[in-house]
Amino acid sequence: MPMFKNMSKLYIALTLSAGACAVITGPEPLVASAGDIAAIPGWYLQSTTKVSDGMDALSTPGKDVSSWYRVGARGTVMAGLIENRVYNETDLFYSNNMESIADPSVFDAPWLYREEFTLNPSSGQYFSLKTHGITSKADIYLNGVLITSSEKHQGSYGGHQYGLTDHVNEGANCLLIRAFPTNYLRDFAMGFVDWNPYPADNGTGVWRRVEVSQTGAVSMSPFRVITNFTQSNSEPVKVTFRTDLTDHESSAHRVTINGTVKGPDGSVAVKISETFDVNSKETKTVSINATIRNPDIWWPALWGEQPLYTVQADAITQKQQKFVSDTSSPQKFGIRHVSSKLNKFNDTEFFVNGETFQVIGAGYGPDIFMRFDVDRVHKIFAYMLDMGLNTVRLEGKQEHPELYELADKMGMMVLAGWECCDKWEAWTYNNDANGVKWGESDYAVAKASMLHEAEMMQSHASMLGFLMGSDYWPNNEATEIYLDALKVMDWPNPIIASASKRGYPEALGPSGMKMDGPYEWVPPNYWYNDQEGAAFSFGSELGAGVGTPEIGSLKKFMSDADLETLWKEPDANQYHMSRYDSQFYDRSIYNKALFARYGEPSSLEDYITKSQMADYEATRAQYEGYATQQNATRPATGVIYWMLNSAWPNLHWQLFDYYLSPMGAYFGTKVGARMEHVAYDYENENIWLINHSLEKNENRHIKVDLIDTNGKALSEATVESKTAPLSSKVVASLEGIDEIKDVGLLRLTLTDPKSETVLSRNVYWLSPTTDDLDWSESDWYTTPVSKYVNFTKLETLKAASLKTSIHSLVSQTDDGLTHAEVLLENKSAGPAVFIRLNALNALKNAEIAPIYWSDNYVTLWPNEWLRLTVAFEGDIQHTLIEITGRNMEKVTIKV
């Protein structure tokens, strides 16, 4: 599992980086010299209904607020109240408790964020305040003075910078933010639309850091980085570093920017130095050019390494004496090139370093209370790489700088953009959004939002592109504002009108992306057709709506009554699905297919096992379908599964659950998205050889075995073929499918004949027929099935017996994880079907998560043995492995 190399060191480095600007409030000044930037380290939080003083008095130093809640540097009101144990996350998430525990009326009034800190102002020193995200609008006071009002400071992404120099005190200073209640239909906030129930506070509060900076006479903005690199070669690369110099004084200044660019190994790659004249009170954009010879090129993780350069510089003013006026923070960047084009079918294709880049990704969900945990995001990205995914889509959930730092270092591409619905897409031509239509004042909010997010993302190597809209495109005025802002920020990456083909502004042209569903269950053969969301074009958000957690996780957030309803009432509403007013508030479509195809469940455990089988085949088929068409006549250029993860404990739209436990959907994805793979086409009965790599161009050995449920061979074949980079091809047709009486099992094994390494092992359960899709009745979320296949024979399989063992392994990497192997041997005359391995911490009697299995939910042929590896944090001596399956008794093993 090479993706785990150096992960522990990476996490430590990011944790230190994330906290580098935070300081402890006390007698030491928050910032002390030119170039210092510090985040407000924490806040005192209180509702305006609990205070009697005015804002001018409350923002004066010395006020006793010891009775207020103490919260961290960033967090919504609900996050702060959970931090102070007013609410308990476990209780909130259990059953439908969130409806009654968190009273929304508590958040009808504004909330206050207050903090005192020390400053020592002196002549020639200038102070400013920079906000990065307050939901959704705020008044900001310093030392009794209103710095800005909510008329100006609006929008969750509306970062602003305000001069503080005339208002700072020697010694104690007080900053007060009054955050107003958020309304998703009125405000530019971070909504969840139909993803899940809304948080009681609608995400109100200071959710990103607020920073204070100190400079000399001239300050400079973070560098924007532009290179002339276009494709992989060893030619020297010209790098342009662009920054905005601002003169804070009534006199002009000559400024020299001196700095260094360090290579990935920490050595100096090149020095930079340039002198500029800046007029009084002027903000001037300047550029510094440098040449990097023998550059190290940044690649997405599955294609190569992620070398990062670091630039840092001082701005030195020159009068009677040289004086450091400002110092930039160390800023990392990668040398790479991303582009896109519309092909002859008007489908968007992406390219990374000149190579065709098929997007294989999923849509990210933030925490429901907008809490950010860099360790959790690190684990989420590690899961993505383990599954073979290369891109994360952020639909208006741009999160924090640490996310992009992680993506840069781990090689995860990021497709960012604004969110759908609510206020964001309340255009006159959009009848689907309920938000208040845009007015004149909204465009200023949009401009500030785009400028801030572009500045945050611009230099990151992981950026794939930005979507101006999601379901709908921006109008011409908004498009012009967005494009102007991106131009100001030297945006180097593709800009796409929206994630759908509903329309587009003339300035951007067609999006080249489809949003035709599905979002609900469809059968595996759906993806091998040529309509709706099937495998062609660029699917910006689509999937079979699956992601059922295993029982261990379900019991953490569902009551006994909820669990009874889950399997006994297939059409019942489910609180842990989408919102009550959503199309996806129940599992009726899913359950209709599940009961018809696999049989009505006899217990909760039976329901969950059948759900895992359905989820596994659903995600595998989607990723395989798109993989087979990567170089087709009309290629499948990208696929974003809806979704990657959930904002809270959920029953669908996730590849792993809220507690980071993988499940059937995870391992279906992991099989379907493998770098080299062999897959079965349900619709045309073909066998495909798939290669997502840049370099593999070698002979391959494909073994095809079809048996019935008793283990009797129906057909077998061996195929020799040569694989080619970034391509898929048919290498055989499946023989013997007409011999299947009820259910057949198909095993496809891909081997490198030179090393005899098994590259892919893939087992399907098949019917002699396929599900019949009624394409004429398709809607935006699903395509109905008029006749289902029948897998009920799986309920009467002959019992299988396994021989099992577990052994420690010595890791070949320094990932800090415990490694082990599990050996499974089927001692039966028939197959052992859909075997799940679950690791438990025996001391805590709890499932281990995250955990990285080489494979899971596997099926063994008669007398076949299989070696699986596993990596996790923990002590192998206190680890138990539970092994269950469709036709075997549970077995528990330990070292």
PyMOL commands that set and color helices and strands:
alter all, ss='L'
color gray80, all
select helices_A, chain A and resi 2-4+7-18+48-50+55-58+77-83+89-93+98-101+104-107+165-167+374-387+401-410+442-457+476-488+524-528+551-557+560-568+588-598+604-628+664-672+737-739+775-777+792-796+876-878
alter helices_A, ss='H'
color red, helices_A
select strands_A, chain A and resi 37-39+43-47+69-71+75-76+111-119+126-131+138-142+145-148+161-163+171-179+205-206+210-215+218-220+224-227+237-247+253-262+268-278+283-292+309-318+322-327+331-333+338-342+348-352+355-357+359-363+391-393+413-417+463-467+495-496+537-542+636-641+676-681+686-691+699-708+713-722+727-733+744-752+757-766+772-773+785-787+802-809+818-826+832-841+846-847+851-853+858-860+865-872+879-885+888-893
alter strands_A, ss='S'
color yellow, strands_A
deselect
rebuild
show_as cartoon
